[in-house]
Amino acid sequence: MAFTFASSAESFYDKASVKQIDLATFSGNIGILPEHVPMLAVLKPGLIEVIEDNDVRKKFFASSGTVTVNDDSSVQILCEEACPIESLDAAAAKDGLSKAHTSLAAASSEAEKAEAQIAIDAFEALAKAAE
């Protein structure tokens, strides 16, 4: 299936032929194979695994974005931020998670609590992906 995957800073795939894509959405984890039903979903912070036609598996971390599966089985993933998992720093992710928990505990308004919870969710996903 034709696969395009890009973030605001980098393009990882441009109409490349791949076998499978596994990713996390707010509706749950999904695997996309050729002939997948057309769909549109919002990505949850987490891992995207791409299985290329030669069975090479590549893993990426995405902060947020969308996935679209079209009638012709082509797939597009557009992310705010994404990177290969080899680029992640596990220690920095754990440090960020600790700071986000501290921010949540100190939050005095609903907006501050919501921002801190978003940071916690993102840093938990980063730490898990970096393991």
Secondary structure, DSSP 8 states (H G I E B T S, - for coil): -EEEEEESS-EEEEEEEEEEEEEEETTEEEEE-TT---EEEEEEEEEEEEEETTS-EEEEEESSEEEEE-TTS-EEEEESSEEEGGG--HHHHHHHHHHHHHHHHH--SHHHHHHHHHHHHHHHHHHHHH-
